[in-house]
């Protein structure tokens, strides 16, 4: 935490051995290693980060998405007020998954990376018939797309893309 007394972390574990399904949740503990407890109730949360002013915790989650939905966008940025309690609120509603987050020094914005949407991916899959579709994209990465840098303003939810494609 900004005041140095607490630590937040992601705990990842196998939910069911038979289903081979991994879940993650956000936990909090005192900085001296005592009093570990789950901070948020969902098993779809990860990558928490305190705002520099200590007022918020931002994190990535798929908590509002159906596990079996094939068209689900992936993790989005969520926000939890630390002083007032209450429920976390969704800050982004992008079409692709957010990969990482970083607060601005003034706690007013969150920078994040997000996969670039590939409008031709489904068409390519359909056009190969019985063949095997290999999705290998930018620099041989398995995700098959570039990630771009975005910024969202916490108060207004205003969103701006800072990079585009392979630039």
C-alpha angles and dihedrals in degrees: 000000000000090000091051099235102103139039128207121203143166118250113202121191143158107266096196126007092209094050092044089220123153121206131187133204136180119248135184131208139170113269090246089062098257132120102029111189138159110261100193127033100224124095090209099070129105146147100046120188129184117228111245091247091051094235097113144029115211120198143164120250147162091197094129096047128093110245093225098045109120093197096049110133097223132234119358133189116269129185132213123189109226100201103041100040119207131118127329116253128216113246101181133038102185127162094236136041124285108226107189141359137209128182122230114242092251093052091235098107141034121212116208142173120230135179116258112246114249108210093185099051096094092044091052091050092051094047096061096066111197093355125109116260112222112195105200114151141159112018091348093295117160092228088067098216144075121257118227132203118245135174129211125194110227098215100046101022086231110167130205132177112223102184134030131207118315094345 
